[in-house]
Amino acid sequence: MFKRAHLFASLLLIGFTSVHANEHSNTAVSPSLAQHVDIDGSSLYIECFGKKAPNIIVHSGFGGAGSDGGWESVIESISKTNRICFYDRANLGKSSRSKGHYDIQVIAKQLDGLLTKAKVKPPYVMVSHSYGSYSVRAYNHLYKDKVSAVLLVDPTQYGMFYNGVAKWNPEEDTYSKDEIARMQAEQAGFNNPNSNPERINHKTSAEFIRNSDNFGATPLTLIWNKNGIWQGGDAPDTWHPRTWDRMKTMYAKAIDDMHTLSTKQTTRFANTEQHNIFFYEPSIVIEELKALLAKTKP
């Protein structure tokens, strides 16, 4: 498990990797739906618990599949009143490889096709962890009439992938050998889909997210972990100070923007320092999810 402060201190800024916990098969609740669906030549896996609407759709963090588990306590509570569904994006878990160009817009369209074919009907309460915030926003932009509420659990801030590259300015700064190697690695991760575990085109994804709509008046709750907002500080000796300052400035704006996503937005901090809040402090996720469900009632 990673603390967000540690992630930004390490300055990889490529994405958050979900930590695999127990599989959903270990939960006391049996799935009400578990199937593979062919979407654009890929076999995508979806698994749901419970039966009642509105349906809750969970979007996993970067490199993590919905079928990896860790949400057992949330499932056992929420499935008593609503159907909660997890899916594996292409290239992850029980789903097959992606075909052709693959980015966040493709992911959102494939998810809509998956939900339609699996007969999981809207409106949806969208729940994300970490990088799942990207697919939630992309889906909302394309199908906003199908989204009734949003819960972002320790989300990746929008713009992170672009900012991770934009902080470098070799025309203005003179970098050490180690800094050049770090810059090249981050640029490769942004420009080459084959360099990341999900084979996602971060470059076109960043452009799509930058031009996508916010959530308007859709009820939205954002949960950070206890230390979920990086505090910055002075540049380490291994970093060029101007590169560090650019990153801090862009990060601060991105965080500010995360707090103005909806006109009906609530922000909370968990007690746990862990990134996987749904596993370490499921009670806060359950509480906020139930509050959002109450807001969706006619």
KAGI-V937801 format. One record per run of one state. SS is the DSSP state (H for helix, E for strand, - for the rest). FROM is the first residue (numbers start at 0). LEN is the number of residues. Records with the same first field share a line. If there is no record, write none. Layout:
# KAGI-V937801
SS->FROM-LEN ; FROM-LEN
This chain:
# KAGI-V937801
-->0-3 ; 10-6 ; 17-6 ; 26-6 ; 39-2 ; 49-5 ; 59-2 ; 62-3 ; 68-3 ; 78-5 ; 88-15 ; 117-6 ; 129-2 ; 153-6 ; 166-10 ; 191-1 ; 195-6 ; 210-8 ; 224-16 ; 258-6 ; 269-7 ; 280-1 ; 295-3
H->3-7 ; 23-3 ; 65-3 ; 71-7 ; 103-14 ; 131-15 ; 159-7 ; 176-15 ; 192-3 ; 201-9 ; 240-18 ; 276-4 ; 281-14
E->16-1 ; 32-7 ; 41-8 ; 54-5 ; 61-1 ; 83-5 ; 123-6 ; 146-7 ; 218-6 ; 264-5
